[in-house]
Amino acid sequence: MVDQIFTSVTVNPAWTFPPDLTTVVQDQGDDFNAAVTNHTSISDALDKLQQQVVSDLQSQNISVEQGS
C-alpha cells in the first residue's frame, strides 16, 4: 500500500525519508538530555517531541494529526 501511494504522488526531492528525520533526531536528543538534566520523565520528553514533530511537519504543509 505504501509503495502505491508513493508512486502516485509527487514527493519533494529535497526531502529525506521521513521528511523531517534530521529535526526529529535533534529534538529527541535535546528533549532526552533535558529530561536527564532536569530529572523529568522520558514520557514528558516524548510528549514534547510529538508536539515538535507535528508542528515541524505542519510547517512544511504536510497534513498530520497529533495522536493521544
Phi and psi restraints in degrees (value plus and minus 20) as a CYANA .aco file:
   2 VAL   PHI     -79.7   -39.7
   2 VAL   PSI     -62.9   -22.9
   3 ASP   PHI     -80.1   -40.1
   3 ASP   PSI     -57.8   -17.8
   4 GLN   PHI     -86.6   -46.6
   4 GLN   PSI     -58.9   -18.9
   5 ILE   PHI     -84.7   -44.7
   5 ILE   PSI     -65.8   -25.8
   6 PHE   PHI     -90.9   -50.9
   6 PHE   PSI     -41.9    -1.9
   7 THR   PHI    -104.0   -64.0
   7 THR   PSI     -33.5     6.5
   8 SER   PHI    -125.3   -85.3
   8 SER   PSI     -16.6    23.4
   9 VAL   PHI    -150.3  -110.3
   9 VAL   PSI     140.1   180.1
  10 THR   PHI    -114.0   -74.0
  10 THR   PSI     102.9   142.9
  11 VAL   PHI    -126.8   -86.8
  11 VAL   PSI     114.0   154.0
  12 ASN   PHI     -74.8   -34.8
  12 ASN   PSI      98.9   138.9
  13 PRO   PHI     -86.2   -46.2
  13 PRO   PSI     -34.3     5.7
  14 ALA   PHI    -101.4   -61.4
  14 ALA   PSI     -32.3     7.7
  15 TRP   PHI     -95.3   -55.3
  15 TRP   PSI     124.8   164.8
  16 THR   PHI    -111.2   -71.2
  16 THR   PSI     154.2   194.2
  17 PHE   PHI    -136.7   -96.7
  17 PHE   PSI     100.1   140.1
  18 PRO   PHI     -89.5   -49.5
  18 PRO   PSI     146.2   186.2
  19 PRO   PHI     -77.7   -37.7
  19 PRO   PSI     -45.2    -5.2
  20 ASP   PHI    -144.8  -104.8
  20 ASP   PSI      14.9    54.9
  21 LEU   PHI     -76.8   -36.8
  21 LEU   PSI     -64.3   -24.3
  22 THR   PHI     -80.4   -40.4
  22 THR   PSI     -64.3   -24.3
  23 THR   PHI     -85.0   -45.0
  23 THR   PSI     -62.6   -22.6
  24 VAL   PHI     -81.3   -41.3
  24 VAL   PSI     -66.1   -26.1
  25 VAL   PHI     -82.9   -42.9
  25 VAL   PSI     -63.1   -23.1
  26 GLN   PHI     -83.8   -43.8
  26 GLN   PSI     -68.9   -28.9
  27 ASP   PHI     -83.3   -43.3
  27 ASP   PSI     -60.5   -20.5
  28 GLN   PHI     -81.2   -41.2
  28 GLN   PSI     -65.4   -25.4
  29 GLY   PHI     -81.0   -41.0
  29 GLY   PSI     -65.2   -25.2
  30 ASP   PHI     -82.3   -42.3
  30 ASP   PSI     -64.9   -24.9
  31 ASP   PHI     -87.7   -47.7
  31 ASP   PSI     -61.0   -21.0
  32 PHE   PHI     -88.3   -48.3
  32 PHE   PSI     -61.1   -21.1
  33 ASN   PHI     -80.9   -40.9
  33 ASN   PSI     -61.9   -21.9
  34 ALA   PHI     -84.6   -44.6
  34 ALA   PSI     -58.7   -18.7
  35 ALA   PHI     -83.2   -43.2
  35 ALA   PSI     -62.5   -22.5
  36 VAL   PHI     -87.7   -47.7
  36 VAL   PSI     -66.3   -26.3
  37 THR   PHI     -83.1   -43.1
  37 THR   PSI     -62.3   -22.3
  38 ASN   PHI    -113.5   -73.5
  38 ASN   PSI     -18.0    22.0
  39 HIS   PHI      37.7    77.7
  39 HIS   PSI      22.6    62.6
  40 THR   PHI    -128.2   -88.2
  40 THR   PSI     150.1   190.1
  41 SER   PHI     -98.5   -58.5
  41 SER   PSI     130.2   170.2
  42 ILE   PHI     -86.4   -46.4
  42 ILE   PSI     -52.2   -12.2
  43 SER   PHI     -78.0   -38.0
  43 SER   PSI     -63.4   -23.4
  44 ASP   PHI     -85.0   -45.0
  44 ASP   PSI     -58.5   -18.5
  45 ALA   PHI     -83.6   -43.6
  45 ALA   PSI     -60.0   -20.0
  46 LEU   PHI     -88.3   -48.3
  46 LEU   PSI     -57.7   -17.7
  47 ASP   PHI     -81.0   -41.0
  47 ASP   PSI     -64.2   -24.2
  48 LYS   PHI     -83.5   -43.5
  48 LYS   PSI     -62.4   -22.4
  49 LEU   PHI     -80.8   -40.8
  49 LEU   PSI     -62.3   -22.3
  50 GLN   PHI     -79.7   -39.7
  50 GLN   PSI     -64.6   -24.6
  51 GLN   PHI     -80.9   -40.9
  51 GLN   PSI     -60.5   -20.5
  52 GLN   PHI     -87.1   -47.1
  52 GLN   PSI     -61.6   -21.6
  53 VAL   PHI     -85.1   -45.1
  53 VAL   PSI     -66.4   -26.4
  54 VAL   PHI     -80.2   -40.2
  54 VAL   PSI     -65.8   -25.8
  55 SER   PHI     -80.9   -40.9
  55 SER   PSI     -63.6   -23.6
  56 ASP   PHI     -83.7   -43.7
  56 ASP   PSI     -64.3   -24.3
  57 LEU   PHI     -84.4   -44.4
  57 LEU   PSI     -63.1   -23.1
  58 GLN   PHI     -83.3   -43.3
  58 GLN   PSI     -54.0   -14.0
  59 SER   PHI     -87.1   -47.1
  59 SER   PSI     -39.0     1.0
  60 GLN   PHI    -117.8   -77.8
  60 GLN   PSI      -4.8    35.2
  61 ASN   PHI      40.8    80.8
  61 ASN   PSI      14.6    54.6
  62 ILE   PHI    -121.1   -81.1
  62 ILE   PSI     105.6   145.6
  63 SER   PHI     -90.5   -50.5
  63 SER   PSI     100.7   140.7
  64 VAL   PHI    -171.7  -131.7
  64 VAL   PSI     127.7   167.7
  65 GLU   PHI    -142.6  -102.6
  65 GLU   PSI     124.5   164.5
  66 GLN   PHI    -105.4   -65.4
  66 GLN   PSI     108.4   148.4
  67 GLY   PHI    -103.8   -63.8
  67 GLY   PSI     158.2   198.2
